[in-house]
Amino acid sequence: MKASPRDQRALLDLAELDSRIRRAEAARANPPQAARVKELLAQRQSLTHELTALLGTRDDLRAEVARIESDVAVVDARRARDTERLAATANVKEAQGLESELASLARRKSDLEDAELELMERLEVADAAVAAQEDLIARTNAEGAELSAAAKAAVAEAESVLDAASRDREAVSAGIAEDLVALYEKLAARNAGAGLLTRNTCGGCHMVLSGTDLGDLRRAEEDDVVMCPECGCVLVRTEESGL
């Protein structure tokens, strides 16, 4: 195939724009924050599950404390009633029975208060665990929100780059012979498409060409479209190629 040196050099611009488009598409599809956001979502789910268990433990302790407080109230009411009856009775046997019951109620109240104190200590620990877990979830949510916003900004920037590069590519492609563009696009499906020959090295695959290959290139006409013997991309020759 024949093509003007100008068109061949323009393939380098096309290849650069295609590379920019691929990078922008990758950045749009997978912003750098995406992996961490995914981790945070899984972490939040796990933390929320743990919080549910902690809340259950705390609520059970609260219910137990409320039950004991209710029992203490019942004991106090019975003690008040028995105290009034003891003060009013003149029956020795009844008085002995009331005194015995009051002693039993006093022991019962003491046991309940000891149990309540233990539960209150456990409840304090449970409240602290819930608060710590809620704080951890809040910090996880804050980091996730910050990273999500950054990811949206990165996607928007990638889309802007993609739009600009796509417009530039269309303009560059329109200025190149159609058959050369078709060849380039066919090659670009499996390699760089086009690469600059510089310092005996193909810019597409970065392989150093042999002396025999370089000799063939020197004998080629300026408007001959030549391929890299290593990767098969269009090998663009300029004054920098040193042929």
C-alpha positions as CSV (number, residue, x, y, z in Angstrom):
1,M,0.0,0.0,0.0
2,K,1.1,3.5,-0.7
3,A,0.3,6.5,1.5
4,S,1.7,10.0,1.9
5,P,4.3,10.4,4.7
6,R,1.9,13.0,6.2
7,D,-0.9,10.5,6.4
8,Q,1.4,7.9,7.8
9,R,2.6,10.4,10.5
10,A,-1.0,11.2,11.2
11,L,-1.5,7.6,12.2
12,L,0.6,8.3,15.3
13,D,-1.8,10.9,16.4
14,L,-4.7,8.5,15.8
15,A,-2.9,5.8,17.8
16,E,-2.3,8.3,20.7
17,L,-5.9,9.4,20.6
18,D,-7.1,5.7,20.6
19,S,-4.8,5.1,23.6
20,R,-6.3,8.1,25.4
21,I,-9.8,6.9,24.6
22,R,-9.1,3.4,26.0
23,R,-7.7,4.9,29.2
24,A,-10.7,7.2,29.6
25,E,-13.1,4.3,29.0
26,A,-11.3,2.2,31.6
27,A,-11.3,5.1,34.1
28,R,-15.0,5.7,33.5
29,A,-15.8,2.0,34.0
30,N,-13.6,1.5,37.0
31,P,-12.6,4.7,38.8
32,P,-9.7,4.3,41.3
33,Q,-12.0,4.6,44.2
34,A,-14.3,1.7,43.1
35,A,-12.4,-1.1,44.9
36,R,-12.3,0.7,48.2
37,V,-16.0,1.7,47.9
38,K,-16.9,-2.0,47.4
39,E,-14.8,-2.9,50.4
40,L,-16.6,-0.3,52.5
41,L,-20.0,-1.6,51.4
42,A,-19.1,-5.1,52.5
43,Q,-17.6,-3.7,55.7
44,R,-20.8,-1.7,56.5
45,Q,-22.9,-4.8,56.0
46,S,-20.8,-6.7,58.4
47,L,-20.7,-3.9,60.9
48,T,-24.5,-3.5,60.7
49,H,-25.0,-7.2,61.3
50,E,-22.7,-6.9,64.4
51,L,-24.6,-3.8,65.6
52,T,-27.9,-5.7,65.4
53,A,-26.5,-8.3,67.7
54,L,-25.1,-5.7,70.1
55,L,-28.5,-3.9,70.1
56,G,-30.2,-7.2,70.9
57,T,-27.9,-7.8,73.9
58,R,-28.4,-4.3,75.1
59,D,-32.2,-4.5,74.8
60,D,-32.2,-7.8,76.6
61,L,-30.2,-6.3,79.5
62,R,-32.6,-3.2,79.6
63,A,-35.6,-5.6,79.8
64,E,-34.0,-7.5,82.6
65,V,-33.2,-4.4,84.5
66,A,-36.8,-3.2,84.1
67,R,-38.0,-6.6,85.3
68,I,-35.9,-6.4,88.4
69,E,-37.0,-2.8,89.1
70,S,-40.5,-4.0,88.9
71,D,-39.8,-6.8,91.3
72,V,-38.1,-4.4,93.7
73,A,-41.2,-2.2,93.5
74,V,-43.4,-5.2,94.4
75,V,-41.1,-6.0,97.4
76,D,-41.2,-2.4,98.6
77,A,-45.0,-2.4,98.4
78,R,-45.2,-5.6,100.4
79,R,-42.7,-4.4,103.0
80,A,-44.7,-1.1,103.4
81,R,-47.9,-3.1,103.8
82,D,-46.4,-5.5,106.3
83,T,-44.8,-2.7,108.2
84,E,-48.2,-1.0,108.6
85,R,-49.8,-4.2,109.7
86,L,-47.0,-4.9,112.2
87,A,-47.4,-1.5,113.7
88,A,-51.2,-2.0,114.0
89,T,-51.4,-5.6,115.3
90,A,-51.5,-6.6,118.9
91,N,-51.4,-10.3,118.1
92,V,-48.0,-11.7,119.0
93,K,-48.2,-14.7,116.6
94,E,-49.2,-12.4,113.7
95,A,-46.4,-10.0,114.6
96,Q,-43.8,-12.8,114.5
97,G,-45.1,-13.9,111.1
98,L,-44.9,-10.3,109.8
99,E,-41.4,-9.8,111.2
100,S,-40.3,-13.1,109.5
101,E,-41.8,-12.0,106.2
102,L,-40.2,-8.6,106.5
103,A,-36.8,-10.2,107.0
104,S,-37.4,-12.4,104.0
105,L,-38.4,-9.4,101.9
106,A,-35.3,-7.5,103.0
107,R,-33.1,-10.4,101.8
108,R,-35.1,-10.6,98.6
109,K,-34.6,-6.9,98.0
110,S,-30.9,-7.1,98.7
111,D,-30.6,-10.0,96.2
112,L,-32.5,-8.0,93.6
113,E,-30.4,-4.9,94.1
114,D,-27.2,-6.9,93.8
115,A,-28.5,-8.5,90.6
116,E,-29.6,-5.0,89.4
117,L,-26.1,-3.6,90.1
118,E,-24.5,-6.4,88.1
119,L,-26.9,-5.9,85.2
120,M,-26.3,-2.1,85.2
121,E,-22.6,-2.7,84.9
122,R,-23.2,-5.0,82.0
123,L,-25.6,-2.6,80.5
124,E,-23.0,0.2,80.7
125,V,-20.6,-2.0,78.8
126,A,-23.3,-2.9,76.2
127,D,-24.2,0.8,75.7
128,A,-20.5,1.6,75.2
129,A,-20.2,-1.2,72.6
130,V,-23.3,0.0,70.7
131,A,-22.0,3.6,70.7
132,A,-18.6,2.4,69.5
133,Q,-20.1,0.3,66.7
134,E,-22.4,3.2,65.6
135,D,-19.4,5.5,65.5
136,L,-17.5,2.9,63.4
137,I,-20.5,2.7,61.0
138,A,-20.7,6.5,60.8
139,R,-17.0,6.7,59.9
140,T,-17.4,4.0,57.4
141,N,-20.4,5.8,55.8
142,A,-18.5,9.1,55.8
143,E,-15.5,7.5,54.0
144,G,-17.8,5.8,51.6
145,A,-19.6,9.0,50.8
146,E,-16.3,10.9,50.3
147,L,-15.0,8.2,48.0
148,S,-18.2,7.9,46.1
149,A,-18.2,11.6,45.4
150,A,-14.6,11.4,44.3
151,A,-15.5,8.4,42.0
152,K,-18.3,10.4,40.4
153,A,-15.9,13.3,39.8
154,A,-13.3,10.9,38.3
155,V,-16.0,9.4,36.0
156,A,-17.1,12.8,35.0
157,E,-13.5,13.8,34.2
158,A,-13.0,10.6,32.2
159,E,-16.2,11.2,30.2
160,S,-14.9,14.7,29.4
161,V,-11.6,13.3,28.3
162,L,-13.4,10.6,26.3
163,D,-15.6,13.1,24.5
164,A,-12.7,15.4,23.6
165,A,-10.5,12.6,22.4
166,S,-13.4,11.1,20.4
167,R,-14.0,14.4,18.7
168,D,-10.3,14.9,18.0
169,R,-10.0,11.3,16.6
170,E,-12.9,12.0,14.2
171,A,-11.2,15.1,13.0
172,V,-7.8,13.4,12.6
173,S,-9.3,10.3,10.9
174,A,-11.2,12.5,8.4
175,G,-7.9,13.9,7.2
176,I,-6.3,10.6,6.5
177,A,-6.8,8.4,3.4
178,E,-9.7,6.0,4.0
179,D,-7.8,2.9,3.0
180,L,-5.0,3.7,5.4
181,V,-7.4,4.3,8.2
182,A,-9.1,1.0,7.4
183,L,-5.7,-0.8,7.5
184,Y,-4.8,0.9,10.8
185,E,-8.1,0.0,12.5
186,K,-7.7,-3.6,11.3
187,L,-4.2,-3.8,12.8
188,A,-5.2,-1.9,16.0
189,A,-7.6,-4.7,16.8
190,R,-4.6,-6.8,17.7
191,N,-1.6,-4.5,18.2
192,A,-0.7,-0.8,18.6
193,G,-1.9,-0.1,15.0
194,A,1.0,2.3,14.3
195,G,4.3,3.0,15.9
196,L,7.2,5.5,15.3
197,L,10.5,4.0,14.3
198,T,13.1,5.6,16.4
199,R,16.6,4.5,17.4
200,N,16.1,1.2,15.5
201,T,13.1,0.5,17.8
202,C,9.4,0.1,17.0
203,G,7.3,2.4,19.0
204,G,4.4,0.0,18.9
205,C,6.0,-3.1,20.5
206,H,9.3,-1.5,21.7
207,M,11.4,-4.2,20.0
208,V,14.8,-3.4,18.5
209,L,14.8,-4.3,14.8
210,S,17.5,-6.4,13.3
211,G,20.1,-5.1,10.8
212,T,18.4,-7.0,8.0
213,D,15.0,-5.5,8.8
214,L,16.5,-2.0,9.0
215,G,18.1,-2.6,5.6
216,D,14.7,-3.4,4.1
217,L,13.3,-0.3,5.6
218,R,16.0,1.9,4.1
219,R,15.3,0.5,0.6
220,A,11.5,1.2,1.0
221,E,10.1,4.2,-0.8
222,E,9.0,7.2,1.4
223,D,5.3,6.6,0.6
224,D,5.4,2.8,1.1
225,V,3.4,1.7,4.1
226,V,5.7,-0.7,5.9
227,M,5.0,-3.0,8.8
228,C,7.0,-3.8,11.9
229,P,8.4,-7.3,11.4
230,E,8.0,-8.0,15.1
231,C,4.4,-6.9,16.0
232,G,2.9,-6.1,12.5
233,C,1.8,-2.5,13.2
234,V,2.3,0.3,10.6
235,L,5.9,1.4,11.1
236,V,6.0,5.2,10.7
237,R,9.3,6.6,9.5
238,T,10.4,10.2,10.0
239,E,13.6,12.2,10.2
240,E,14.0,10.9,13.7
241,S,14.1,7.2,12.5
242,G,17.8,7.5,11.5
243,L,17.5,5.4,8.4
